[in-house]
């Protein structure tokens, strides 16, 4: 039976993106987060706490703390995934210490608010580029998989608990509540920047149109909007009458023109317009 299953090609890691993403993330940590004792959780956060307690370089600590995680990962995950993550962390760790050395560990600002914003934004940009390159900066995700393997707790909850524990620990150890408050802002910014890098700044629109004037609307979408359209056969749940259902995607800037003209063509049309984060296909993004 296994021989009958389809085999899909494995996606290759885009090495330049892995390198660039790892270095950009390092700039966020070395110039903003580390000098201000700010952590965003995870293994990197533990390394930052240890650095300020005992003075060891963050990059070295970060790499060493990941070694036992990698030893476990090699027994559970595909080697290509582990090796690409190992490489990204090695580059990231080396870049953090080199950048810190060049700037004499002083960073770019002592304003903790600015440090949280810019540090998280640069880190999010770097992580987003790394993700788009089909790689990862590892750390928390791999550690969470180990804990999940033994406890069977939901993976997402484990990641949140690890990050929260590290952030709260930093605030307690350094006796500064702001070290717990500002990372919350940083984590929000981090997530948003990662989303923007992976999905783009502008969202597209998708429309579902239930109409009795299928041909007129089809021509309008193809000729005036310049988009493709898929026609489905539908039936009213109340009347049981057959109606055409048109499905199409278009640019956000076309939404007003689209709605106004649809109402002129068929005032009785039932229209649902929603926002989509990503559209892949003819006329839109073509690469995965």
C-alpha positions as a LaTeX table, in Angstrom:
\begin{tabular}{lrrr}
\hline
Residue & $x$ (\AA) & $y$ (\AA) & $z$ (\AA) \\
\hline
Unk1 & 0.00 & 0.00 & 0.00 \\
Unk2 & 2.79 & 2.57 & 0.70 \\
Unk3 & 3.99 & 2.20 & $-2.90$ \\
Unk4 & 0.65 & 3.54 & $-4.16$ \\
Unk5 & 0.92 & 6.82 & $-2.22$ \\
Unk6 & 1.90 & 9.91 & $-4.27$ \\
Unk7 & 5.41 & 11.23 & $-3.73$ \\
Unk8 & 5.83 & 15.01 & $-3.65$ \\
Unk9 & 9.13 & 16.82 & $-4.33$ \\
Unk10 & 10.75 & 18.38 & $-1.28$ \\
Unk11 & 11.04 & 22.17 & $-1.38$ \\
Unk12 & 14.62 & 23.37 & $-1.53$ \\
Unk13 & 15.92 & 25.97 & 0.90 \\
Unk14 & 16.76 & 29.34 & $-0.70$ \\
Unk15 & 20.25 & 29.83 & 0.75 \\
Unk16 & 20.71 & 33.60 & 0.10 \\
Unk17 & 17.42 & 34.30 & 1.88 \\
Unk18 & 18.46 & 32.10 & 4.80 \\
Unk19 & 21.70 & 34.04 & 5.19 \\
Unk20 & 20.14 & 37.49 & 4.79 \\
Unk21 & 17.25 & 36.69 & 7.13 \\
Unk22 & 19.55 & 35.32 & 9.83 \\
Unk23 & 21.76 & 38.43 & 9.70 \\
Unk24 & 18.83 & 40.89 & 9.78 \\
Unk25 & 17.42 & 39.11 & 12.82 \\
Unk26 & 20.86 & 39.40 & 14.44 \\
Unk27 & 20.87 & 43.18 & 13.91 \\
Unk28 & 17.57 & 43.43 & 15.78 \\
Unk29 & 18.98 & 41.54 & 18.74 \\
Unk30 & 22.49 & 43.02 & 18.84 \\
Unk31 & 21.53 & 46.67 & 18.33 \\
Unk32 & 18.26 & 46.91 & 20.24 \\
Unk33 & 17.10 & 43.93 & 22.31 \\
Unk34 & 20.25 & 42.62 & 23.99 \\
Unk35 & 21.65 & 45.99 & 25.20 \\
Unk36 & 18.31 & 46.79 & 26.85 \\
Unk37 & 17.80 & 43.33 & 28.43 \\
Unk38 & 14.71 & 42.78 & 26.29 \\
Unk39 & 13.69 & 39.22 & 25.48 \\
Unk40 & 11.08 & 37.94 & 23.07 \\
Unk41 & 11.03 & 34.54 & 24.73 \\
Unk42 & 12.49 & 31.25 & 23.59 \\
Unk43 & 16.07 & 30.05 & 23.57 \\
Unk44 & 17.39 & 33.46 & 22.48 \\
Unk45 & 15.68 & 35.03 & 25.49 \\
Unk46 & 17.36 & 32.55 & 27.84 \\
Unk47 & 20.72 & 33.41 & 26.24 \\
Unk48 & 20.07 & 37.14 & 26.80 \\
Unk49 & 19.30 & 36.58 & 30.50 \\
Unk50 & 22.44 & 34.47 & 30.96 \\
Unk51 & 24.50 & 37.09 & 29.12 \\
Unk52 & 23.48 & 39.87 & 31.49 \\
Unk53 & 23.98 & 37.65 & 34.54 \\
Unk54 & 27.40 & 36.19 & 33.70 \\
Unk55 & 28.73 & 38.17 & 30.74 \\
Unk56 & 29.06 & 35.38 & 28.17 \\
Unk57 & 28.44 & 36.34 & 24.51 \\
Unk58 & 24.79 & 35.91 & 23.54 \\
Unk59 & 25.56 & 34.27 & 20.21 \\
Unk60 & 27.79 & 31.63 & 21.80 \\
Unk61 & 25.19 & 30.92 & 24.51 \\
Unk62 & 22.40 & 30.76 & 21.93 \\
Unk63 & 24.30 & 28.25 & 19.83 \\
Unk64 & 25.30 & 26.07 & 22.84 \\
Unk65 & 21.73 & 26.02 & 24.21 \\
Unk66 & 20.49 & 24.77 & 20.84 \\
Unk67 & 22.92 & 21.82 & 20.67 \\
Unk68 & 20.86 & 19.39 & 22.83 \\
Unk69 & 17.75 & 20.45 & 20.93 \\
Unk70 & 19.43 & 19.57 & 17.63 \\
Unk71 & 20.60 & 16.21 & 18.96 \\
Unk72 & 16.98 & 15.32 & 19.68 \\
Unk73 & 15.72 & 16.82 & 16.40 \\
Unk74 & 18.05 & 14.64 & 14.31 \\
Unk75 & 16.25 & 11.56 & 15.63 \\
Unk76 & 12.74 & 12.91 & 14.98 \\
Unk77 & 12.78 & 15.29 & 12.02 \\
Unk78 & 13.91 & 15.16 & 8.41 \\
Unk79 & 17.64 & 15.83 & 8.18 \\
Unk80 & 17.26 & 18.56 & 5.56 \\
Unk81 & 15.01 & 20.54 & 7.88 \\
Unk82 & 17.40 & 20.15 & 10.79 \\
Unk83 & 20.50 & 21.02 & 8.77 \\
Unk84 & 18.96 & 24.20 & 7.33 \\
Unk85 & 17.86 & 25.25 & 10.82 \\
Unk86 & 21.31 & 24.45 & 12.21 \\
Unk87 & 22.94 & 26.57 & 9.50 \\
Unk88 & 20.61 & 29.53 & 10.07 \\
Unk89 & 21.20 & 29.46 & 13.84 \\
Unk90 & 24.98 & 29.22 & 13.34 \\
Unk91 & 24.94 & 32.27 & 11.05 \\
Unk92 & 22.55 & 34.09 & 13.37 \\
Unk93 & 24.65 & 33.38 & 16.47 \\
Unk94 & 27.90 & 34.45 & 14.81 \\
Unk95 & 26.32 & 37.62 & 13.42 \\
Unk96 & 24.90 & 38.62 & 16.83 \\
Unk97 & 28.32 & 38.51 & 18.48 \\
Unk98 & 30.14 & 40.17 & 15.58 \\
Unk99 & 27.65 & 43.04 & 15.40 \\
Unk100 & 27.76 & 43.47 & 19.19 \\
Unk101 & 31.57 & 43.54 & 19.05 \\
Unk102 & 31.58 & 46.15 & 16.29 \\
Unk103 & 29.17 & 48.42 & 18.19 \\
Unk104 & 30.91 & 47.75 & 21.53 \\
Unk105 & 27.69 & 46.22 & 22.94 \\
Unk106 & 26.18 & 49.69 & 23.40 \\
Unk107 & 23.38 & 49.29 & 20.88 \\
Unk108 & 21.56 & 52.04 & 19.02 \\
Unk109 & 19.37 & 53.42 & 21.81 \\
Unk110 & 18.81 & 53.22 & 25.54 \\
Unk111 & 15.10 & 54.01 & 25.15 \\
Unk112 & 13.44 & 50.69 & 25.99 \\
Unk113 & 10.29 & 51.60 & 24.05 \\
Unk114 & 12.20 & 52.29 & 20.83 \\
Unk115 & 14.36 & 49.24 & 21.41 \\
Unk116 & 11.29 & 46.99 & 21.69 \\
Unk117 & 9.78 & 48.39 & 18.49 \\
Unk118 & 12.85 & 48.36 & 16.26 \\
Unk119 & 14.33 & 45.20 & 17.72 \\
Unk120 & 11.10 & 43.27 & 17.19 \\
Unk121 & 10.59 & 44.76 & 13.70 \\
Unk122 & 14.09 & 43.78 & 12.55 \\
Unk123 & 13.75 & 40.34 & 14.11 \\
Unk124 & 10.37 & 39.85 & 12.44 \\
Unk125 & 11.79 & 40.95 & 9.09 \\
Unk126 & 14.67 & 38.49 & 9.42 \\
Unk127 & 12.44 & 35.62 & 10.52 \\
Unk128 & 9.95 & 36.38 & 7.74 \\
Unk129 & 12.69 & 36.31 & 5.08 \\
Unk130 & 14.00 & 33.06 & 6.56 \\
Unk131 & 10.52 & 31.52 & 6.45 \\
Unk132 & 10.05 & 32.63 & 2.83 \\
Unk133 & 13.34 & 30.91 & 2.07 \\
Unk134 & 11.80 & 27.67 & 3.44 \\
Unk135 & 14.12 & 27.67 & 6.44 \\
Unk136 & 13.75 & 28.40 & 10.15 \\
Unk137 & 15.64 & 29.96 & 13.03 \\
Unk138 & 14.60 & 27.03 & 15.21 \\
Unk139 & 14.88 & 27.55 & 18.94 \\
Unk140 & 11.46 & 27.66 & 20.57 \\
Unk141 & 9.72 & 25.54 & 17.94 \\
Unk142 & 12.16 & 22.65 & 18.28 \\
Unk143 & 12.14 & 22.90 & 22.07 \\
Unk144 & 8.33 & 22.90 & 22.06 \\
Unk145 & 8.33 & 19.74 & 19.94 \\
Unk146 & 10.48 & 17.99 & 22.55 \\
Unk147 & 8.10 & 18.98 & 25.37 \\
Unk148 & 5.09 & 18.03 & 23.25 \\
Unk149 & 6.63 & 14.61 & 22.64 \\
Unk150 & 6.67 & 13.88 & 26.39 \\
Unk151 & 3.61 & 15.79 & 27.66 \\
Unk152 & 1.28 & 15.69 & 24.61 \\
Unk153 & 0.17 & 19.25 & 25.40 \\
Unk154 & $-0.96$ & 21.32 & 22.38 \\
Unk155 & 2.08 & 22.60 & 20.48 \\
Unk156 & 0.89 & 26.22 & 20.28 \\
Unk157 & 0.26 & 26.38 & 24.02 \\
Unk158 & 3.75 & 25.06 & 24.73 \\
Unk159 & 5.34 & 27.77 & 22.56 \\
Unk160 & 3.33 & 30.47 & 24.35 \\
Unk161 & 4.21 & 29.08 & 27.79 \\
Unk162 & 7.94 & 28.94 & 26.98 \\
Unk163 & 7.98 & 32.51 & 25.68 \\
Unk164 & 5.89 & 33.80 & 28.60 \\
Unk165 & 8.09 & 32.03 & 31.15 \\
Unk166 & 11.28 & 33.50 & 29.66 \\
Unk167 & 9.85 & 37.05 & 29.48 \\
Unk168 & 8.50 & 36.94 & 33.05 \\
Unk169 & 11.78 & 35.46 & 34.30 \\
Unk170 & 13.72 & 38.39 & 32.82 \\
Unk171 & 11.43 & 40.88 & 34.59 \\
Unk172 & 11.81 & 39.05 & 37.91 \\
Unk173 & 15.58 & 38.51 & 37.68 \\
Unk174 & 16.33 & 42.10 & 36.70 \\
Unk175 & 13.55 & 43.52 & 38.93 \\
Unk176 & 12.02 & 45.61 & 36.17 \\
Unk177 & 8.36 & 45.18 & 35.23 \\
Unk178 & 8.95 & 46.98 & 31.93 \\
Unk179 & 11.00 & 43.99 & 30.79 \\
Unk180 & 7.75 & 42.01 & 30.81 \\
Unk181 & 5.48 & 44.76 & 29.44 \\
Unk182 & 7.50 & 45.93 & 26.43 \\
Unk183 & 8.20 & 42.40 & 25.09 \\
Unk184 & 4.42 & 41.96 & 24.75 \\
Unk185 & 4.42 & 44.92 & 22.37 \\
Unk186 & 7.50 & 43.50 & 20.68 \\
Unk187 & 5.89 & 40.09 & 20.14 \\
Unk188 & 2.86 & 41.75 & 18.54 \\
Unk189 & 5.08 & 43.74 & 16.17 \\
Unk190 & 7.19 & 40.65 & 15.47 \\
Unk191 & 4.14 & 38.65 & 14.39 \\
Unk192 & 2.77 & 41.44 & 12.21 \\
Unk193 & 6.07 & 41.99 & 10.40 \\
Unk194 & 6.45 & 38.26 & 9.75 \\
Unk195 & 2.93 & 38.22 & 8.26 \\
Unk196 & 3.69 & 41.22 & 6.02 \\
Unk197 & 6.93 & 39.68 & 4.75 \\
Unk198 & 5.24 & 36.37 & 3.96 \\
Unk199 & 1.90 & 37.66 & 2.65 \\
Unk200 & 2.69 & 41.16 & 1.35 \\
Unk201 & 1.40 & 44.59 & 2.29 \\
Unk202 & $-1.73$ & 44.76 & 0.17 \\
Unk203 & $-4.59$ & 42.30 & 0.44 \\
Unk204 & $-6.61$ & 41.19 & $-2.55$ \\
Unk205 & $-10.37$ & 40.86 & $-2.71$ \\
Unk206 & $-12.47$ & 37.83 & $-3.55$ \\
Unk207 & $-16.12$ & 37.93 & $-4.57$ \\
Unk208 & $-18.93$ & 35.38 & $-4.71$ \\
Unk209 & $-21.83$ & 36.56 & $-6.87$ \\
Unk210 & $-25.22$ & 34.84 & $-7.09$ \\
Unk211 & $-26.99$ & 36.21 & $-10.16$ \\
Unk212 & $-29.48$ & 35.51 & $-12.92$ \\
Unk213 & $-27.43$ & 37.62 & $-15.35$ \\
Unk214 & $-24.44$ & 35.34 & $-15.59$ \\
Unk215 & $-23.31$ & 36.31 & $-19.09$ \\
Unk216 & $-23.39$ & 40.08 & $-18.54$ \\
Unk217 & $-21.41$ & 39.86 & $-15.31$ \\
Unk218 & $-18.99$ & 37.33 & $-16.82$ \\
Unk219 & $-18.18$ & 39.75 & $-19.65$ \\
Unk220 & $-17.82$ & 42.66 & $-17.22$ \\
Unk221 & $-15.30$ & 40.78 & $-15.08$ \\
Unk222 & $-13.30$ & 39.52 & $-18.05$ \\
Unk223 & $-13.31$ & 42.72 & $-20.14$ \\
Unk224 & $-13.65$ & 45.65 & $-17.72$ \\
Unk225 & $-12.03$ & 44.26 & $-14.59$ \\
Unk226 & $-9.49$ & 42.21 & $-16.51$ \\
Unk227 & $-9.75$ & 39.20 & $-14.20$ \\
Unk228 & $-10.67$ & 35.57 & $-14.61$ \\
Unk229 & $-13.91$ & 34.14 & $-13.29$ \\
Unk230 & $-15.17$ & 30.68 & $-12.36$ \\
Unk231 & $-18.86$ & 29.85 & $-12.89$ \\
Unk232 & $-20.53$ & 27.40 & $-10.53$ \\
Unk233 & $-24.03$ & 25.99 & $-10.66$ \\
Unk234 & $-26.08$ & 26.83 & $-7.56$ \\
Unk235 & $-29.62$ & 26.44 & $-6.28$ \\
Unk236 & $-31.55$ & 28.67 & $-3.91$ \\
Unk237 & $-32.14$ & 27.03 & $-0.54$ \\
Unk238 & $-35.59$ & 28.61 & $-0.18$ \\
Unk239 & $-36.89$ & 28.81 & $-3.75$ \\
Unk240 & $-35.00$ & 25.75 & $-5.06$ \\
Unk241 & $-34.45$ & 27.74 & $-8.27$ \\
Unk242 & $-31.24$ & 27.26 & $-10.19$ \\
Unk243 & $-28.85$ & 30.23 & $-10.30$ \\
Unk244 & $-25.31$ & 30.86 & $-11.44$ \\
Unk245 & $-22.62$ & 31.50 & $-8.85$ \\
Unk246 & $-19.56$ & 33.42 & $-10.05$ \\
Unk247 & $-16.27$ & 33.36 & $-8.16$ \\
Unk248 & $-13.45$ & 35.81 & $-8.88$ \\
Unk249 & $-10.49$ & 37.60 & $-7.28$ \\
Unk250 & $-9.35$ & 41.14 & $-8.01$ \\
Unk251 & $-7.13$ & 43.94 & $-6.68$ \\
Unk252 & $-8.21$ & 45.95 & $-3.66$ \\
Unk253 & $-8.11$ & 49.21 & $-5.66$ \\
Unk254 & $-10.81$ & 47.81 & $-7.98$ \\
Unk255 & $-13.39$ & 47.15 & $-5.26$ \\
Unk256 & $-15.45$ & 50.37 & $-5.64$ \\
Unk257 & $-15.59$ & 50.11 & $-9.43$ \\
Unk258 & $-16.48$ & 46.44 & $-9.09$ \\
Unk259 & $-19.39$ & 46.94 & $-6.65$ \\
Unk260 & $-20.91$ & 49.95 & $-8.43$ \\
Unk261 & $-21.00$ & 48.28 & $-11.83$ \\
Unk262 & $-22.29$ & 44.97 & $-10.52$ \\
Unk263 & $-25.30$ & 46.75 & $-9.06$ \\
Unk264 & $-25.95$ & 48.45 & $-12.39$ \\
Unk265 & $-25.81$ & 45.14 & $-14.25$ \\
Unk266 & $-27.96$ & 43.20 & $-11.77$ \\
Unk267 & $-29.56$ & 45.15 & $-8.90$ \\
Unk268 & $-30.89$ & 41.87 & $-7.47$ \\
Unk269 & $-27.53$ & 40.10 & $-7.39$ \\
Unk270 & $-26.39$ & 38.65 & $-4.06$ \\
Unk271 & $-22.75$ & 39.60 & $-3.58$ \\
Unk272 & $-20.21$ & 38.58 & $-0.96$ \\
Unk273 & $-16.86$ & 40.42 & $-1.03$ \\
Unk274 & $-14.08$ & 39.39 & 1.33 \\
Unk275 & $-10.44$ & 40.20 & 1.94 \\
Unk276 & $-7.85$ & 37.55 & 1.13 \\
Unk277 & $-4.28$ & 37.56 & 2.39 \\
Unk278 & $-2.87$ & 35.91 & $-0.69$ \\
Unk279 & $-3.97$ & 34.91 & $-4.19$ \\
Unk280 & $-1.76$ & 32.58 & $-6.22$ \\
Unk281 & $-2.45$ & 32.11 & $-9.92$ \\
Unk282 & $-2.79$ & 33.88 & $-13.26$ \\
Unk283 & $-2.72$ & 37.65 & $-12.82$ \\
Unk284 & $-1.54$ & 37.36 & $-9.22$ \\
Unk285 & 1.44 & 35.80 & $-7.46$ \\
Unk286 & 2.69 & 32.78 & $-9.35$ \\
Unk287 & 5.35 & 31.34 & $-7.07$ \\
Unk288 & 4.92 & 29.42 & $-3.83$ \\
\hline
\end{tabular}
